[in-house]
Amino acid sequence: MKVTVFAQIQARSGQGKALSHVLKQLVKATLTEVGCLEYTLHQSIEDADQFWMYEVWQSQAALDAHMASPHFNDFVTSSNAIMDKASINKAYAC
């Protein structure tokens, strides 16, 4: 069953440009993964420090593999100092 993820990501104040760069690197690497159907980054028009990621995965196993991937773990490490918080919501299509 396909899994959809909606992630809301908040950069630390004034760190939107730096976080955008790191997120774009993550998107590029993630789009090559088996099971990744969509991985789209969005940035708020009103708040340059606010991002959303829209993801569609072929299965929970594909998402789990993504979360364990070296490039995702590199993202976690490199964004730690510039990301304030992230809210992750997973859903199945109805």
CNS distance restraints for C-alpha pairs under 8 A (distance, minus, plus):
assign (resid   1 and name CA) (resid  58 and name CA) 6.69 0.50 0.50
assign (resid   1 and name CA) (resid  59 and name CA) 5.37 0.50 0.50
assign (resid   1 and name CA) (resid  60 and name CA) 7.56 0.50 0.50
assign (resid   1 and name CA) (resid  92 and name CA) 7.42 0.50 0.50
assign (resid   2 and name CA) (resid  56 and name CA) 6.87 0.50 0.50
assign (resid   2 and name CA) (resid  57 and name CA) 5.55 0.50 0.50
assign (resid   2 and name CA) (resid  58 and name CA) 4.62 0.50 0.50
assign (resid   2 and name CA) (resid  59 and name CA) 4.86 0.50 0.50
assign (resid   2 and name CA) (resid  60 and name CA) 7.32 0.50 0.50
assign (resid   2 and name CA) (resid  92 and name CA) 6.35 0.50 0.50
assign (resid   2 and name CA) (resid  93 and name CA) 7.24 0.50 0.50
assign (resid   3 and name CA) (resid  56 and name CA) 5.77 0.50 0.50
assign (resid   3 and name CA) (resid  57 and name CA) 5.11 0.50 0.50
assign (resid   3 and name CA) (resid  58 and name CA) 6.53 0.50 0.50
assign (resid   3 and name CA) (resid  59 and name CA) 5.74 0.50 0.50
assign (resid   3 and name CA) (resid  60 and name CA) 6.20 0.50 0.50
assign (resid   3 and name CA) (resid  63 and name CA) 7.80 0.50 0.50
assign (resid   3 and name CA) (resid  90 and name CA) 6.77 0.50 0.50
assign (resid   3 and name CA) (resid  91 and name CA) 5.91 0.50 0.50
assign (resid   3 and name CA) (resid  92 and name CA) 5.17 0.50 0.50
assign (resid   3 and name CA) (resid  93 and name CA) 7.37 0.50 0.50
assign (resid   4 and name CA) (resid  54 and name CA) 7.48 0.50 0.50
assign (resid   4 and name CA) (resid  55 and name CA) 5.58 0.50 0.50
assign (resid   4 and name CA) (resid  56 and name CA) 4.49 0.50 0.50
assign (resid   4 and name CA) (resid  57 and name CA) 6.32 0.50 0.50
assign (resid   4 and name CA) (resid  90 and name CA) 5.65 0.50 0.50
assign (resid   4 and name CA) (resid  91 and name CA) 5.18 0.50 0.50
assign (resid   4 and name CA) (resid  92 and name CA) 6.01 0.50 0.50
assign (resid   4 and name CA) (resid  93 and name CA) 7.20 0.50 0.50
assign (resid   5 and name CA) (resid  53 and name CA) 7.69 0.50 0.50
assign (resid   5 and name CA) (resid  54 and name CA) 5.95 0.50 0.50
assign (resid   5 and name CA) (resid  55 and name CA) 4.93 0.50 0.50
assign (resid   5 and name CA) (resid  56 and name CA) 6.37 0.50 0.50
assign (resid   5 and name CA) (resid  88 and name CA) 6.91 0.50 0.50
assign (resid   5 and name CA) (resid  89 and name CA) 5.62 0.50 0.50
assign (resid   5 and name CA) (resid  90 and name CA) 4.47 0.50 0.50
assign (resid   5 and name CA) (resid  91 and name CA) 6.40 0.50 0.50
assign (resid   6 and name CA) (resid  52 and name CA) 7.02 0.50 0.50
assign (resid   6 and name CA) (resid  53 and name CA) 5.87 0.50 0.50
assign (resid   6 and name CA) (resid  54 and name CA) 5.03 0.50 0.50
assign (resid   6 and name CA) (resid  55 and name CA) 6.54 0.50 0.50
assign (resid   6 and name CA) (resid  88 and name CA) 6.03 0.50 0.50
assign (resid   6 and name CA) (resid  89 and name CA) 5.16 0.50 0.50
assign (resid   6 and name CA) (resid  90 and name CA) 6.43 0.50 0.50
assign (resid   7 and name CA) (resid  52 and name CA) 5.44 0.50 0.50
assign (resid   7 and name CA) (resid  53 and name CA) 4.98 0.50 0.50
assign (resid   7 and name CA) (resid  54 and name CA) 6.63 0.50 0.50
assign (resid   7 and name CA) (resid  86 and name CA) 6.74 0.50 0.50
assign (resid   7 and name CA) (resid  87 and name CA) 5.56 0.50 0.50
assign (resid   7 and name CA) (resid  88 and name CA) 4.45 0.50 0.50
assign (resid   7 and name CA) (resid  89 and name CA) 6.16 0.50 0.50
assign (resid   8 and name CA) (resid  50 and name CA) 7.58 0.50 0.50
assign (resid   8 and name CA) (resid  51 and name CA) 5.95 0.50 0.50
assign (resid   8 and name CA) (resid  52 and name CA) 4.56 0.50 0.50
assign (resid   8 and name CA) (resid  53 and name CA) 6.61 0.50 0.50
assign (resid   8 and name CA) (resid  86 and name CA) 5.51 0.50 0.50
assign (resid   8 and name CA) (resid  87 and name CA) 5.08 0.50 0.50
assign (resid   8 and name CA) (resid  88 and name CA) 6.54 0.50 0.50
assign (resid   9 and name CA) (resid  50 and name CA) 6.04 0.50 0.50
assign (resid   9 and name CA) (resid  51 and name CA) 4.97 0.50 0.50
assign (resid   9 and name CA) (resid  52 and name CA) 5.86 0.50 0.50
assign (resid   9 and name CA) (resid  53 and name CA) 7.77 0.50 0.50
assign (resid   9 and name CA) (resid  83 and name CA) 7.44 0.50 0.50
assign (resid   9 and name CA) (resid  84 and name CA) 7.84 0.50 0.50
assign (resid   9 and name CA) (resid  85 and name CA) 6.02 0.50 0.50
assign (resid   9 and name CA) (resid  86 and name CA) 4.36 0.50 0.50
assign (resid   9 and name CA) (resid  87 and name CA) 6.52 0.50 0.50
assign (resid  10 and name CA) (resid  49 and name CA) 5.85 0.50 0.50
assign (resid  10 and name CA) (resid  50 and name CA) 4.81 0.50 0.50
assign (resid  10 and name CA) (resid  51 and name CA) 6.26 0.50 0.50
assign (resid  10 and name CA) (resid  83 and name CA) 6.01 0.50 0.50
assign (resid  10 and name CA) (resid  84 and name CA) 5.44 0.50 0.50
assign (resid  10 and name CA) (resid  85 and name CA) 5.29 0.50 0.50
assign (resid  10 and name CA) (resid  86 and name CA) 6.17 0.50 0.50
assign (resid  11 and name CA) (resid  15 and name CA) 5.59 0.50 0.50
assign (resid  11 and name CA) (resid  16 and name CA) 5.52 0.50 0.50
assign (resid  11 and name CA) (resid  19 and name CA) 6.42 0.50 0.50
assign (resid  11 and name CA) (resid  49 and name CA) 4.86 0.50 0.50
assign (resid  11 and name CA) (resid  50 and name CA) 6.34 0.50 0.50
assign (resid  11 and name CA) (resid  51 and name CA) 7.98 0.50 0.50
assign (resid  11 and name CA) (resid  82 and name CA) 5.77 0.50 0.50
assign (resid  11 and name CA) (resid  83 and name CA) 4.17 0.50 0.50
assign (resid  11 and name CA) (resid  84 and name CA) 5.04 0.50 0.50
assign (resid  11 and name CA) (resid  85 and name CA) 7.07 0.50 0.50
assign (resid  12 and name CA) (resid  16 and name CA) 7.38 0.50 0.50
assign (resid  12 and name CA) (resid  49 and name CA) 6.96 0.50 0.50
assign (resid  12 and name CA) (resid  82 and name CA) 5.38 0.50 0.50
assign (resid  12 and name CA) (resid  83 and name CA) 5.23 0.50 0.50
assign (resid  12 and name CA) (resid  84 and name CA) 4.69 0.50 0.50
assign (resid  13 and name CA) (resid  49 and name CA) 6.57 0.50 0.50
assign (resid  14 and name CA) (resid  48 and name CA) 7.97 0.50 0.50
assign (resid  14 and name CA) (resid  49 and name CA) 6.61 0.50 0.50
assign (resid  15 and name CA) (resid  19 and name CA) 6.12 0.50 0.50
assign (resid  15 and name CA) (resid  49 and name CA) 6.39 0.50 0.50
assign (resid  15 and name CA) (resid  82 and name CA) 5.83 0.50 0.50
assign (resid  15 and name CA) (resid  83 and name CA) 7.68 0.50 0.50
assign (resid  16 and name CA) (resid  20 and name CA) 5.86 0.50 0.50
assign (resid  16 and name CA) (resid  48 and name CA) 5.44 0.50 0.50
assign (resid  16 and name CA) (resid  49 and name CA) 4.11 0.50 0.50
assign (resid  16 and name CA) (resid  50 and name CA) 7.14 0.50 0.50
assign (resid  17 and name CA) (resid  21 and name CA) 6.41 0.50 0.50
assign (resid  17 and name CA) (resid  48 and name CA) 7.57 0.50 0.50
assign (resid  17 and name CA) (resid  49 and name CA) 7.68 0.50 0.50
assign (resid  18 and name CA) (resid  22 and name CA) 6.57 0.50 0.50
assign (resid  18 and name CA) (resid  82 and name CA) 7.31 0.50 0.50
assign (resid  19 and name CA) (resid  23 and name CA) 6.01 0.50 0.50
assign (resid  19 and name CA) (resid  79 and name CA) 6.69 0.50 0.50
assign (resid  19 and name CA) (resid  82 and name CA) 6.37 0.50 0.50
assign (resid  19 and name CA) (resid  83 and name CA) 6.97 0.50 0.50
assign (resid  20 and name CA) (resid  24 and name CA) 6.05 0.50 0.50
assign (resid  21 and name CA) (resid  25 and name CA) 6.47 0.50 0.50
assign (resid  22 and name CA) (resid  26 and name CA) 6.42 0.50 0.50
assign (resid  22 and name CA) (resid  75 and name CA) 6.78 0.50 0.50
assign (resid  22 and name CA) (resid  78 and name CA) 7.46 0.50 0.50
assign (resid  22 and name CA) (resid  79 and name CA) 6.98 0.50 0.50
assign (resid  23 and name CA) (resid  27 and name CA) 6.22 0.50 0.50
assign (resid  23 and name CA) (resid  41 and name CA) 7.66 0.50 0.50
assign (resid  23 and name CA) (resid  75 and name CA) 7.51 0.50 0.50
assign (resid  24 and name CA) (resid  28 and name CA) 6.26 0.50 0.50
assign (resid  24 and name CA) (resid  41 and name CA) 7.59 0.50 0.50
assign (resid  25 and name CA) (resid  29 and name CA) 6.43 0.50 0.50
assign (resid  26 and name CA) (resid  30 and name CA) 5.94 0.50 0.50
assign (resid  26 and name CA) (resid  71 and name CA) 6.66 0.50 0.50
assign (resid  26 and name CA) (resid  72 and name CA) 6.74 0.50 0.50
assign (resid  26 and name CA) (resid  75 and name CA) 6.54 0.50 0.50
assign (resid  27 and name CA) (resid  31 and name CA) 6.07 0.50 0.50
assign (resid  27 and name CA) (resid  39 and name CA) 6.48 0.50 0.50
assign (resid  27 and name CA) (resid  40 and name CA) 7.27 0.50 0.50
assign (resid  27 and name CA) (resid  41 and name CA) 7.40 0.50 0.50
assign (resid  28 and name CA) (resid  32 and name CA) 7.29 0.50 0.50
assign (resid  29 and name CA) (resid  33 and name CA) 7.39 0.50 0.50
assign (resid  29 and name CA) (resid  71 and name CA) 6.82 0.50 0.50
assign (resid  30 and name CA) (resid  36 and name CA) 7.22 0.50 0.50
assign (resid  30 and name CA) (resid  39 and name CA) 7.31 0.50 0.50
assign (resid  30 and name CA) (resid  66 and name CA) 7.43 0.50 0.50
assign (resid  30 and name CA) (resid  71 and name CA) 7.79 0.50 0.50
assign (resid  31 and name CA) (resid  36 and name CA) 6.23 0.50 0.50
assign (resid  31 and name CA) (resid  37 and name CA) 7.86 0.50 0.50
assign (resid  31 and name CA) (resid  38 and name CA) 7.30 0.50 0.50
assign (resid  31 and name CA) (resid  39 and name CA) 6.54 0.50 0.50
assign (resid  32 and name CA) (resid  36 and name CA) 7.51 0.50 0.50
assign (resid  33 and name CA) (resid  66 and name CA) 7.49 0.50 0.50
assign (resid  34 and name CA) (resid  62 and name CA) 7.14 0.50 0.50
assign (resid  35 and name CA) (resid  57 and name CA) 5.60 0.50 0.50
assign (resid  35 and name CA) (resid  58 and name CA) 4.82 0.50 0.50
assign (resid  35 and name CA) (resid  59 and name CA) 7.01 0.50 0.50
assign (resid  35 and name CA) (resid  62 and name CA) 5.19 0.50 0.50
assign (resid  35 and name CA) (resid  63 and name CA) 7.72 0.50 0.50
assign (resid  36 and name CA) (resid  55 and name CA) 7.79 0.50 0.50
assign (resid  36 and name CA) (resid  56 and name CA) 6.41 0.50 0.50
assign (resid  36 and name CA) (resid  57 and name CA) 4.86 0.50 0.50
assign (resid  36 and name CA) (resid  58 and name CA) 6.39 0.50 0.50
assign (resid  36 and name CA) (resid  62 and name CA) 7.11 0.50 0.50
assign (resid  36 and name CA) (resid  63 and name CA) 7.86 0.50 0.50
assign (resid  37 and name CA) (resid  55 and name CA) 7.53 0.50 0.50
assign (resid  37 and name CA) (resid  56 and name CA) 5.27 0.50 0.50
assign (resid  37 and name CA) (resid  57 and name CA) 5.45 0.50 0.50
assign (resid  37 and name CA) (resid  58 and name CA) 6.51 0.50 0.50
assign (resid  38 and name CA) (resid  54 and name CA) 7.32 0.50 0.50
assign (resid  38 and name CA) (resid  55 and name CA) 5.20 0.50 0.50
assign (resid  38 and name CA) (resid  56 and name CA) 4.88 0.50 0.50
assign (resid  38 and name CA) (resid  57 and name CA) 7.05 0.50 0.50
assign (resid  39 and name CA) (resid  53 and name CA) 6.87 0.50 0.50
assign (resid  39 and name CA) (resid  54 and name CA) 5.73 0.50 0.50
assign (resid  39 and name CA) (resid  55 and name CA) 4.42 0.50 0.50
assign (resid  39 and name CA) (resid  56 and name CA) 6.60 0.50 0.50
assign (resid  40 and name CA) (resid  53 and name CA) 5.62 0.50 0.50
assign (resid  40 and name CA) (resid  54 and name CA) 5.14 0.50 0.50
assign (resid  40 and name CA) (resid  55 and name CA) 6.42 0.50 0.50
assign (resid  41 and name CA) (resid  51 and name CA) 7.14 0.50 0.50
assign (resid  41 and name CA) (resid  52 and name CA) 5.98 0.50 0.50
assign (resid  41 and name CA) (resid  53 and name CA) 4.64 0.50 0.50
assign (resid  41 and name CA) (resid  54 and name CA) 6.55 0.50 0.50
assign (resid  42 and name CA) (resid  51 and name CA) 5.54 0.50 0.50
assign (resid  42 and name CA) (resid  52 and name CA) 5.05 0.50 0.50
assign (resid  42 and name CA) (resid  53 and name CA) 6.15 0.50 0.50
assign (resid  42 and name CA) (resid  54 and name CA) 7.97 0.50 0.50
assign (resid  43 and name CA) (resid  47 and name CA) 7.90 0.50 0.50
assign (resid  43 and name CA) (resid  48 and name CA) 6.68 0.50 0.50
assign (resid  43 and name CA) (resid  49 and name CA) 7.83 0.50 0.50
assign (resid  43 and name CA) (resid  50 and name CA) 5.96 0.50 0.50
assign (resid  43 and name CA) (resid  51 and name CA) 4.42 0.50 0.50
assign (resid  43 and name CA) (resid  52 and name CA) 6.39 0.50 0.50
assign (resid  44 and name CA) (resid  48 and name CA) 5.96 0.50 0.50
assign (resid  44 and name CA) (resid  49 and name CA) 7.60 0.50 0.50
assign (resid  44 and name CA) (resid  50 and name CA) 5.46 0.50 0.50
assign (resid  44 and name CA) (resid  51 and name CA) 6.00 0.50 0.50
assign (resid  44 and name CA) (resid  52 and name CA) 7.95 0.50 0.50
assign (resid  57 and name CA) (resid  62 and name CA) 6.24 0.50 0.50
assign (resid  57 and name CA) (resid  63 and name CA) 6.07 0.50 0.50
assign (resid  58 and name CA) (resid  62 and name CA) 6.31 0.50 0.50
assign (resid  58 and name CA) (resid  63 and name CA) 7.98 0.50 0.50
assign (resid  59 and name CA) (resid  63 and name CA) 6.55 0.50 0.50
assign (resid  60 and name CA) (resid  64 and name CA) 6.07 0.50 0.50
assign (resid  61 and name CA) (resid  65 and name CA) 6.16 0.50 0.50
assign (resid  62 and name CA) (resid  66 and name CA) 6.29 0.50 0.50
assign (resid  63 and name CA) (resid  67 and name CA) 6.27 0.50 0.50
assign (resid  64 and name CA) (resid  68 and name CA) 6.36 0.50 0.50
assign (resid  65 and name CA) (resid  69 and name CA) 6.10 0.50 0.50
assign (resid  66 and name CA) (resid  72 and name CA) 6.74 0.50 0.50
assign (resid  67 and name CA) (resid  72 and name CA) 6.02 0.50 0.50
assign (resid  67 and name CA) (resid  73 and name CA) 7.37 0.50 0.50
assign (resid  68 and name CA) (resid  72 and name CA) 6.90 0.50 0.50
assign (resid  68 and name CA) (resid  73 and name CA) 6.91 0.50 0.50
assign (resid  69 and name CA) (resid  73 and name CA) 6.36 0.50 0.50
assign (resid  70 and name CA) (resid  74 and name CA) 6.04 0.50 0.50
assign (resid  71 and name CA) (resid  75 and name CA) 6.16 0.50 0.50
assign (resid  72 and name CA) (resid  76 and name CA) 6.34 0.50 0.50
assign (resid  73 and name CA) (resid  77 and name CA) 6.30 0.50 0.50
assign (resid  74 and name CA) (resid  78 and name CA) 6.03 0.50 0.50
assign (resid  75 and name CA) (resid  79 and name CA) 5.81 0.50 0.50
assign (resid  76 and name CA) (resid  80 and name CA) 6.10 0.50 0.50
assign (resid  79 and name CA) (resid  83 and name CA) 5.59 0.50 0.50
